[in-house]
Each structure stands twice: as structure tokens, then as C-alpha cells.
Amino acid sequence: MKHRVEKFPRTCAARVDERRLTLGLMTGSWLIICLIALSAGLLVSGCASSNDLSQALNPDPPTKMYSDADRYLSKGLYNKAAARFEDLDRDHPYAPEARKAIVMAAYAYYKAGKYPEAIASARRYTTMHPGTKEAALAHHIIASAYFDDINGPNRDQTATRKALAELKILQTRYPDSEYSEKANNRIRVAEDTLAAAEMEVGRYYLKKRNYIAAINRFKTVVKDYQTTAHVEEALARLTESYLALGIVNEAQTAAAVLGHNFPQSKWYKDAYGLLASGGLAPQQDSGSWISKAWKSLPKFSLGGPG
């Protein structure tokens, strides 16, 4: 007699347990795969880190690093050159090549148009190695970076002032360097730009009849920028401004200086005519600030322009 095996329906709990088992098997498989992938990644990363560490512990010789950087520089790869020079300075700080690498990194940054980086690197050199062979080059790089950022006379003149200061350091400390002649030319340009900026503002104040403010601007030109072409107009404007305020002796002194130093100037003709219209003539006042600022002031009254 055959016994019939009855199939009992699975309970809900049994079905849940079966699904959990399946899910567990799947999760376990994915976990294994992920662990394998992670291990492989760590292995590659470990190799890379090992290579980096090896490179840091065993850098190239300084001569090779300098040669590499110099080659990048000659090819116009300025950013790569700067980075390589800085690597040399970092990896071999006591090598003979390291000192020059600092200033050459500054030069590479300057050629790349990265002026703040160039200034920072060159400034670091002048601080650490003042008076050395490459110090003149470092000051030249700083001055050049500021000089290249000079704006017109009607714009902010911060870069112009910084350029002028650095150029004067270069001129004073290294008068025989190969950069001295260019520094002299640039000083004239910078001073002319600053004088022009002062004249722009001075004319504005004069037009607004703010004579004191105008005089202060023209005074700066006469005291600080006597070698620029703007000094002639500044002296004439001082004559005009002082007359407007009724300060006759200063007006006469300004015109006297102008006539003595620039007798053929059209500005002297204007200043002389302005004084003559009030029955006055150019004449020195030894107590005037202009007399003290301008050593070549004549000690006699001047006639009219030739």
C-alpha cells in the first residue's frame, strides 16, 4: 500500500527565511567582489605611494634637476621650469645649485606672467642672499614685475610706486650691474607717470577752485619730480594757485624758478603774463619752500621771457 506524501504549504516565515538566505548569498558574493577590487586598488595605490616616497627619499641629483629646469626654460615651458627649480631648492637646499635655483624660479614665473609668484620668489632670494651674485637679477625681476603692471596717469599708481622703489634699490646697490642702465630709463618713466598722475588731480582741484588741494599736488611734482617734463606746468600752476589765494610772494617765487630754469617755456610766458597783469614780476623769496626745494633758484628778479 503506497503512502501518499502530503505537501504542506510553506508558511510565510519559511518564505522569508528563504529570501534572507538568497539575499545573504548575493550580498556575500558582492562583498567578496568589492573586497577583491579594493585590494587591487590598494595594491596599485600602494605602488604609487611607494614610488612617490622613493622619489622623495631619492631625488635626482641637483645638477640633473637644474639641467632639466634650464631645458624647460629654453623651450618656453616656464611653469614646468619654475616647478623644477623649486623642487631643486626643496630637495637639495645646501647644494651649490640651490641658491641660484631660487632666483631662476622667480625668472621662470616672471616669463610665465605670474608676477605675484615671481615677486615672492625673488624677494625670498634678496632676503636670504643679499649682495650675492644673483641679487641684482632678483631685484630686476621684482622691479620688472611691478613695472609691467604700471597703469596710465589717471589710474591707481600703487604698482608704479613699488616699481620706482625697487628700481632705485637696484640703481643704488648695483650701479655697475647689467640691469643698471635699464633701471635708469625705467626710473624716468615711472617718475614721469607719477608726476602726470599728480598733475591730473591738481588740475581737477584747480578747476574746482580748491586751491589748497591743487597746490599740494603741484608741490609734490616740484619737490619730488623736478627732472620730469611736468615740472614746468606745475610751477606755472603754482603761480596761478598762489595768486588766486593772494599769496603773492610764493607766486612770484614759483615764476622765478620757472623762468630761470626754463626761460623759453610756454608755461613761463603764461606765468609771467599772469603776474604782469597784476603789476607784479617774478622774484625770489628766500624763505619760500620753493627756494629750498630748488637749489638753482636765482637770487635776483627776472625779466620777461625771451
Beta strands, then each sheet from edge to edge (+ up, - down):
end
